[in-house]
Amino acid sequence: MSSFLSSEAKAYVTQHLKDMQDPEILKQDAGVPRFMKGYLARDRELFDVNKQDDKIAGVHVYVYTPKAGVAAKNKGRVLINLHGGGFSGCWPGCAELESIPVSAMGQIKVVSVDYREGPDNKFPAASEDVASVYQELLKTYQAQNIGMYGCSAGGMQTALSLAWFQLHHLPAPGAAGIFCAGAGGVFGGDALYTAWPMGEARIAPPMPSGGRPPLGYFEGTDPKDPLVSPVSSPEVLAKFPPTLVITGTRGFELSAAIYTHEQLTKAGVDAELHVWEGLFHGFFYNADVPESKDALNVIVKFFDRHLGGR
């Protein structure tokens, strides 16, 4: 346990390590992992937002807006959230936990995309869905006023979407957030031997040559394809908008996140890396922890700083 953690975070890490060893609490009920239910209930107490169940360009979405109203400076802005879940679940659980606090704290509209996942769907189904929603939003918002972010699979899909937009000659959004992931996955590097066992209390799975576990959604893809792993292409990365990368020292994605930031910086992108001491994959899902509040504030301020439309 890191001595730098707040007392709340120490209790949180302790409980998380126990949760990750309980197969029952890892199961999902209607798209909500059981260990996340308390976090979600707490978000609904802490953050006053409206949620609209909708479709944009035929793609299912949730649209979150603060009940107090969108701030005047954000009237012409919108955020797109791409939820975590390993391309195989956690809708709406992860979508809610990633969208509710950001909408409320940032006083901004957040559109969370229920993109197609595996194993029933294969790449590039999610990229197609995100692009459809993005193109529709471009009819109302300028590209520089749109931000896009996600955690875990959603962080990876944010990077994949940026590459997909380039292929289809869509303008880059004003800013992006790759959280709990890298621009080419979440696995690989030293984190497999350090952060993973310390943060998730289980043994890392065997890695194939591509440096990632097999995910049904990516079956048959080339791990070096820039549309699957944008971090492998300096030319693609160079066209990324200002990008915020968030991870923790016990997140199994730590190496991927650090490497992504290194490559973005080398490509000349305005990239920020924030690493939270002693915390694990997706730690900010628990909004009561001081370190989570700090991370959420970093996210809100980053988009406020980089999106146009002030």
C-alpha positions in Angstrom: 0.0 0.0 0.0 1.4 3.4 -1.0 2.1 5.7 1.9 1.1 8.6 -0.3 -2.5 7.5 -0.6 -5.3 9.2 1.3 -6.9 7.2 4.1 -10.0 6.8 1.8 -7.9 5.6 -1.0 -6.2 3.0 1.2 -9.6 1.6 2.2 -10.6 1.7 -1.4 -7.6 -0.3 -2.7 -8.0 -2.8 0.1 -11.6 -3.4 -0.9 -10.8 -3.5 -4.6 -8.2 -6.2 -4.1 -10.8 -8.3 -2.3 -13.4 -7.7 -4.9 -11.1 -8.8 -7.8 -10.8 -12.2 -6.2 -14.5 -12.8 -5.9 -15.9 -14.2 -9.2 -19.5 -13.5 -8.1 -19.0 -9.8 -7.6 -17.3 -9.5 -10.9 -20.4 -10.7 -12.7 -22.6 -8.2 -14.5 -26.3 -7.7 -13.9 -27.9 -6.0 -16.9 -24.6 -4.5 -17.9 -23.5 -3.3 -14.5 -20.7 -5.2 -12.7 -21.8 -6.0 -9.2 -18.8 -4.3 -7.6 -19.7 -1.1 -9.4 -23.3 -0.9 -8.2 -22.4 1.0 -5.0 -20.3 3.5 -7.0 -23.2 4.1 -9.4 -25.7 4.6 -6.6 -23.4 7.1 -5.0 -22.9 9.0 -8.3 -26.7 9.4 -8.4 -26.6 10.9 -5.0 -23.7 13.2 -5.6 -24.4 14.5 -9.1 -27.6 16.0 -10.3 -28.0 15.2 -14.0 -30.7 14.4 -16.5 -30.3 11.3 -18.7 -32.1 10.9 -22.0 -32.3 7.5 -23.7 -31.9 8.4 -27.4 -30.5 7.4 -30.8 -28.2 9.5 -32.9 -27.7 8.5 -36.5 -29.4 5.2 -35.6 -26.9 4.4 -32.8 -28.2 4.0 -29.3 -26.9 6.7 -26.9 -27.5 8.2 -23.4 -27.4 12.0 -23.3 -26.5 13.5 -20.0 -27.0 17.1 -19.1 -26.7 18.9 -15.7 -30.1 19.6 -14.1 -28.9 23.1 -13.3 -28.4 23.6 -17.0 -25.4 23.6 -19.3 -23.0 26.4 -18.5 -23.1 29.4 -20.9 -19.6 28.8 -22.1 -20.5 25.2 -23.0 -23.7 25.9 -25.0 -21.7 25.2 -28.2 -19.7 22.3 -26.8 -20.3 18.6 -26.3 -18.4 15.6 -25.1 -18.6 12.1 -26.5 -18.0 9.3 -24.0 -16.9 5.8 -25.1 -17.4 3.4 -22.2 -15.1 0.7 -20.9 -15.8 -3.0 -20.7 -13.3 -4.9 -22.8 -15.4 -4.5 -26.0 -17.7 -7.1 -24.5 -19.9 -5.4 -21.9 -20.3 -2.8 -19.1 -23.1 -0.9 -20.9 -24.6 1.0 -19.2 -22.5 0.6 -16.0 -19.2 2.0 -17.2 -21.0 4.6 -19.4 -22.8 6.0 -16.4 -19.7 6.1 -14.2 -17.7 7.9 -16.9 -20.4 10.3 -17.9 -22.4 11.4 -14.9 -19.6 13.1 -12.9 -18.1 14.8 -15.9 -21.4 16.2 -17.1 -22.3 17.5 -13.6 -18.8 18.9 -12.7 -18.1 20.3 -16.1 -21.7 21.6 -16.6 -21.6 20.2 -20.1 -23.6 17.8 -22.3 -22.1 14.3 -22.5 -23.2 11.8 -25.2 -22.3 8.2 -24.3 -22.3 5.9 -27.2 -23.6 2.3 -27.0 -21.3 1.1 -29.7 -21.4 -2.5 -31.0 -19.2 -4.9 -29.1 -17.9 -8.5 -29.3 -18.2 -11.3 -29.5 -21.3 -10.8 -31.7 -19.6 -7.9 -33.5 -16.1 -7.6 -34.9 -13.8 -4.7 -35.6 -14.5 -2.0 -37.1 -18.1 -2.0 -35.9 -17.4 0.2 -32.9 -15.4 2.7 -35.0 -18.3 2.9 -37.5 -20.8 3.6 -34.8 -18.7 6.3 -33.2 -18.1 7.9 -36.6 -21.8 7.9 -37.3 -22.6 9.7 -34.0 -19.7 12.1 -34.6 -20.8 13.0 -38.1 -24.3 13.7 -36.9 -23.0 15.9 -34.1 -20.9 17.8 -36.6 -24.1 19.1 -38.1 -24.7 21.0 -34.8 -21.3 21.5 -33.3 -18.0 22.6 -34.8 -15.3 20.0 -34.6 -13.1 22.1 -32.3 -16.0 22.2 -29.8 -16.4 18.4 -29.6 -14.3 16.4 -27.1 -14.1 12.6 -27.0 -12.9 10.4 -24.1 -13.2 7.0 -22.5 -11.7 4.6 -20.0 -10.2 1.1 -20.7 -11.8 -0.2 -23.9 -13.3 3.2 -24.3 -9.9 4.9 -24.0 -8.6 2.6 -26.6 -11.7 3.1 -28.8 -11.1 6.9 -28.5 -7.7 6.4 -30.2 -9.2 4.0 -32.8 -11.9 6.5 -33.6 -9.4 9.3 -34.2 -7.6 7.1 -36.7 -10.9 6.1 -38.3 -11.9 9.8 -38.6 -8.6 10.4 -40.5 -9.2 7.5 -42.9 -12.7 8.9 -43.7 -11.5 12.5 -43.9 -13.5 13.7 -40.9 -12.0 16.7 -39.0 -10.4 15.9 -35.7 -12.3 16.8 -32.6 -11.0 19.6 -30.4 -9.6 17.4 -27.7 -9.4 13.7 -26.6 -9.0 11.7 -23.5 -7.4 8.2 -23.4 -8.0 7.0 -19.9 -7.0 3.6 -18.4 -5.6 2.5 -21.8 -3.1 3.3 -24.5 -3.6 4.1 -28.2 -3.2 0.5 -29.1 -4.5 -1.5 -26.1 -4.1 -1.7 -22.3 -1.7 -4.6 -22.0 2.1 -5.0 -22.5 5.3 -3.7 -21.1 6.6 -3.8 -17.5 3.1 -3.3 -16.1 2.3 -7.0 -16.8 4.8 -7.9 -14.1 4.4 -5.0 -11.7 1.2 -3.0 -11.8 -1.1 -5.9 -12.9 -0.5 -8.3 -10.0 -0.2 -5.5 -7.4 -3.3 -3.7 -8.6 -5.8 -6.5 -9.6 -4.7 -9.3 -7.3 -4.6 -11.9 -10.1 -1.9 -13.4 -12.4 -1.5 -11.8 -15.8 -2.7 -14.0 -18.6 -0.3 -15.4 -21.2 0.4 -12.8 -23.9 0.3 -13.7 -27.6 2.9 -12.1 -29.9 0.9 -8.9 -30.2 1.3 -8.1 -26.6 -2.4 -8.3 -25.7 -4.9 -11.0 -24.6 -7.2 -12.3 -27.4 -10.3 -10.1 -27.5 -13.2 -11.6 -29.6 -13.9 -8.2 -31.1 -10.4 -7.9 -32.7 -10.3 -11.5 -34.0 -8.4 -11.6 -37.3 -7.0 -8.1 -37.1 -3.4 -7.1 -37.5 -2.1 -5.7 -34.2 0.1 -3.3 -36.2 -2.8 -1.9 -38.3 -3.0 1.8 -37.4 -6.8 1.5 -37.3 -6.4 -1.2 -34.6 -3.2 0.2 -32.9 -2.8 3.9 -33.8 0.3 4.1 -31.6 2.1 2.0 -34.2 1.8 4.9 -36.8 3.7 8.2 -36.1 1.8 9.7 -39.1 -1.6 8.9 -37.6 -0.6 10.1 -34.1 0.7 13.4 -35.5 -2.9 14.3 -36.4 -4.3 13.7 -33.0 -5.8 16.7 -31.2 -4.6 17.7 -27.7 -4.8 14.5 -25.7 -5.1 13.7 -22.0 -3.7 10.4 -20.8 -4.7 9.1 -17.4 -3.5 6.0 -15.6 -2.3 4.8 -12.1 0.8 3.1 -10.9 -1.2 -0.1 -10.2 -3.1 0.0 -13.5 -2.3 -2.9 -15.8 -2.5 -0.3 -18.6 0.4 1.7 -17.1 3.0 0.8 -19.6 0.6 1.3 -22.6 -0.4 4.7 -21.3 3.1 5.9 -20.7 4.3 4.6 -24.1 1.3 6.3 -25.8 2.2 9.6 -24.2 5.8 9.2 -25.3 4.8 8.6 -28.9 2.3 11.4 -29.0 4.9 13.8 -27.6 7.4 12.6 -30.2 4.8 13.2 -32.9 4.4 16.8 -31.8 1.0 16.4 -30.2 0.0 18.5 -27.2 -0.3 15.6 -24.8 -0.6 15.4 -21.0 0.1 12.4 -18.9 -1.3 12.1 -15.4 -0.4 9.1 -13.3 -2.0 8.5 -9.9 0.1 7.0 -7.3 -0.9 3.7 -5.8 -4.2 3.4 -7.8 -5.5 0.8 -10.2 -7.4 0.4 -13.5 -10.4 2.7 -13.7 -9.9 4.0 -10.1 -11.9 7.2 -10.6 -15.1 5.2 -10.9 -15.4 5.7 -7.1 -16.1 9.4 -6.9 -15.9 9.6 -3.1 -12.1 9.1 -3.0 -10.1 12.3 -3.0 -7.8 11.1 -5.7 -10.8 10.3 -7.9 -12.1 13.8 -7.4 -8.7 15.1 -8.4 -8.8 13.0 -11.6 -12.3 14.1 -12.5 -11.3 17.7 -12.0 -8.3 17.2 -14.3 -10.6 15.8 -17.0 -13.1 18.7 -16.7 -10.4 21.4 -16.8 -8.6 19.7 -19.7 -11.6 19.8 -22.0 -12.5 23.3 -20.8 -9.0 24.5 -21.7 -8.8 22.9 -25.1 -12.3 23.0 -26.6 -13.3 26.1 -28.6 -16.6 27.9 -28.3 -15.9 30.0 -25.2 
